[in-house]
Amino acid sequence: MKSPWTVQPALKTAIALAILALAGCGSSPSTASNPTASPAAAAKAPCTETAVLVSIRAKYDSAKTRVTLPSNADLVCASGYAKITIFIAVVPTPASGPQGAVHLVLLEDQSSQWVIANDKLCNSSGQPVKPLPAKLGPVCGVQ
C-alpha cells in the first residue's frame, strides 16, 4: 500500500509553483515601505481659497504686512495651475478696508500642495517661461 504522503513528481512541482505564485501576491517589506503610486492615482490639491492662501500667507504675511483678499477675489485654476489676486497691506489694516499693493500670485500644485510659482512660471521681463493654460488669462507681467 502506498503512503498517503507519496505524491507524483508532477503534482509536487505543481504544488511548489502554486506556493511560489501565492507568495508573489503578498507585499514584501521592501515594497510595502516604498509604494509606487501611478501618476493617475496622485491626489490633486483642492483649488479653494482656503487651500491656496496657506502658501500665500506663509510667504507674504509678516509682522509688518498682512495678506487679504479683495472683495472681488478671483481664484482661477486650470490644469494644476492657479492664480489669485491679493492685497498686501501694512499692519494694522485700516478699519475702512484693506489698502496696499495688489498682487497677482501664481501657484502650482506640487505634491498636493500649492506653492508660489511666480518666478518659476514667468521671467523677469514678464513673459511666460512655459505655456500656461489660456483659462488663466494674462498672468505674467501683472502686479
Summary of the structure (lengths in Angstrom):
residues: 143
radius of gyration: 28.1
end to end distance: 94.0
largest distance: 102.0
contacts: 314
relative contact order: 0.13
helix: 31%
strand: 24%
